[in-house]
Amino acid sequence: MLILIAGLVLFLGTHAFTMAREPRAALIGRIGAGPYRGLYSLVSLIGLVLIVYGFGAYRASGYVPLWNPPVWTRHLALTLMPISFVLLAASQTGGRIRRAVKHPMLAAVKIWAFSHLLANGDLGSVLLFGLFLAYAVVDRIAVKRRAPEAHAHEEVVVSGWRADIAAVVIGLGLYVAFALWLHPVLIGVPVMPGR
């Protein structure tokens, strides 16, 4: 559990630091934009590896149940996750989906965390998904509160329906790959019944 917590602190702490605009700007001014991005990426990657490893170790050592979620919550997660993957893809492809949602990656994280929080009733899952959900909500509020000039770089060039079709195809393809093959391998939990 300590490895999972350390990973969450590193990963979410690094991402939360971007909300502190003045300290972030001061650090970029001190070390430069390139080194900042490199350091940010390295610490985030270490945090992510610790989260995945720590959650796997926690599950293998016998997780701590808090409640027993009803079966329908797993069906709800299966229904919501394709939307999360499409939004994740839309955050990279642009298009009308990205423009309408404004911050599709944060929306994807919120849907992913919320659906998994409902479907899992153990302490590790509450920590993992609860903290990711809280982070995404707080970050979205922070983005809304930024001065209008801070959003100038976020304007999305709408490239027609091709970007939206690409987001849907890529997102659903990733969902199928993750649900059928990657989730059991990376997370150790089958998504589809009987697999």
C-alpha positions in Angstrom: 0.0 0.0 0.0 2.9 2.4 0.7 4.2 2.0 -2.8 0.8 2.9 -4.2 0.5 5.9 -1.9 4.0 7.1 -2.9 3.1 6.8 -6.6 -0.1 8.7 -6.1 1.8 11.5 -4.2 4.4 11.7 -7.0 2.0 11.5 -10.0 -0.9 13.6 -8.6 1.4 16.0 -6.8 3.3 16.7 -10.0 0.1 17.3 -11.9 -1.4 19.4 -9.0 1.7 21.6 -9.1 0.7 22.8 -12.5 -2.4 24.4 -10.9 0.0 26.6 -8.8 0.6 29.0 -11.7 3.1 31.4 -10.0 5.4 28.8 -8.4 5.2 26.8 -11.7 6.2 30.0 -13.7 9.0 30.7 -11.2 10.4 27.2 -11.6 10.2 27.4 -15.4 12.0 30.8 -15.2 14.7 29.3 -13.0 15.4 26.1 -14.9 13.9 26.7 -18.3 10.9 25.2 -20.1 12.7 22.2 -21.6 14.2 21.0 -18.3 10.9 21.7 -16.6 9.0 19.5 -19.1 11.7 16.8 -18.8 11.6 16.8 -15.0 7.8 16.9 -15.0 7.6 13.9 -17.3 10.2 11.9 -15.4 8.5 12.4 -12.0 5.1 11.7 -13.5 6.4 8.5 -15.2 8.0 7.3 -11.9 4.8 8.0 -10.1 2.7 6.1 -12.7 5.0 3.1 -12.5 4.8 3.1 -8.7 1.0 3.4 -8.9 0.7 0.4 -11.3 3.2 -1.7 -9.4 1.9 -0.6 -6.0 -1.7 -1.4 -6.9 -0.7 -4.8 -8.2 1.3 -5.6 -5.1 -1.7 -4.4 -2.9 -4.1 -6.6 -4.8 -1.7 -9.6 -4.6 -1.2 -9.2 -0.9 -5.0 -9.4 -0.2 -6.9 -6.2 -0.6 -8.9 -4.6 2.2 -12.7 -4.8 1.5 -14.8 -1.8 2.6 -18.1 -2.7 0.9 -19.4 -5.1 -1.7 -20.5 -3.2 -4.8 -23.6 -4.4 -6.5 -23.2 -6.2 -9.9 -24.9 -3.3 -11.8 -21.9 -1.0 -11.0 -19.6 -3.2 -13.0 -22.1 -3.0 -16.0 -22.2 0.7 -15.5 -18.3 0.9 -15.7 -18.4 -1.2 -18.9 -20.9 1.2 -20.3 -19.0 4.4 -19.3 -15.5 3.3 -20.2 -15.9 3.5 -24.0 -16.9 7.2 -23.6 -13.8 7.7 -21.5 -11.6 6.2 -24.2 -13.2 8.3 -26.9 -12.7 11.5 -24.9 -9.1 10.5 -24.3 -8.6 10.1 -28.0 -10.4 13.4 -28.7 -8.0 15.2 -26.4 -5.3 14.4 -29.0 -7.2 14.6 -32.3 -9.0 17.9 -31.9 -12.4 18.3 -33.6 -15.9 19.1 -32.4 -15.9 16.7 -29.5 -12.8 18.3 -28.1 -14.2 21.8 -28.6 -17.6 20.9 -27.0 -16.1 19.2 -24.0 -13.2 21.7 -23.7 -11.0 19.5 -21.6 -11.7 15.9 -22.8 -8.7 14.4 -21.0 -10.0 15.7 -17.6 -13.5 14.5 -18.5 -12.0 11.1 -19.5 -10.2 10.8 -16.1 -13.3 11.8 -14.2 -15.4 9.1 -16.0 -12.7 6.5 -15.6 -12.2 7.2 -11.9 -16.0 7.5 -11.1 -16.9 4.3 -12.9 -14.1 2.3 -11.2 -14.8 3.9 -7.8 -18.4 2.6 -8.1 -17.4 -0.8 -9.2 -14.7 -1.5 -6.6 -15.3 -1.5 -2.9 -11.8 -1.9 -1.4 -9.4 0.5 0.3 -6.8 0.6 -2.5 -9.5 1.3 -5.1 -11.0 4.1 -3.0 -7.5 5.7 -2.7 -6.6 5.3 -6.3 -9.8 6.2 -8.0 -11.1 8.6 -5.4 -7.9 10.7 -5.5 -7.8 10.7 -9.3 -11.5 11.8 -9.4 -10.8 14.5 -6.8 -7.7 15.7 -8.7 -9.7 15.9 -12.0 -12.5 17.9 -10.4 -10.1 20.3 -8.7 -8.0 20.7 -11.8 -11.1 21.5 -13.9 -12.2 24.2 -11.4 -8.7 25.6 -11.5 -8.7 25.8 -15.3 -12.1 27.6 -15.2 -10.7 30.2 -12.8 -7.6 31.1 -14.8 -7.5 34.5 -16.5 -8.9 34.5 -20.0 -5.4 35.2 -21.5 -4.2 31.9 -20.0 -6.6 30.1 -22.2 -5.4 31.6 -25.4 -3.2 28.7 -26.3 -6.1 26.2 -25.7 -8.1 27.2 -28.7 -8.8 24.1 -30.7 -8.7 24.2 -34.5 -11.8 22.4 -35.6 -10.8 20.1 -38.5 -14.2 18.8 -39.4 -15.8 15.5 -38.7 -12.6 13.6 -39.6 -11.1 14.4 -36.3 -14.3 13.3 -34.5 -14.5 10.1 -36.5 -10.8 9.4 -35.7 -11.4 10.0 -32.0 -14.3 7.6 -32.0 -12.5 4.9 -34.0 -9.2 5.2 -32.1 -11.0 5.5 -28.7 -13.2 2.4 -29.3 -10.3 0.5 -30.7 -8.2 1.3 -27.6 -11.2 0.3 -25.4 -11.6 -3.1 -27.1 -7.8 -3.7 -26.9 -7.7 -2.7 -23.3 -10.8 -4.5 -22.2 -10.0 -7.8 -24.0 -6.2 -8.0 -23.6 -4.4 -5.2 -21.8 -6.4 -4.9 -18.6 -5.9 -8.5 -17.6 -2.2 -8.3 -18.4 -1.4 -4.9 -16.9 -3.9 -4.8 -14.1 -4.4 -8.5 -13.4 -8.2 -8.2 -13.5 -10.3 -9.5 -16.4 -12.8 -6.9 -17.7 -15.1 -9.3 -19.6 -16.8 -12.1 -17.8 -15.3 -15.5 -18.5 -12.0 -14.2 -19.7 
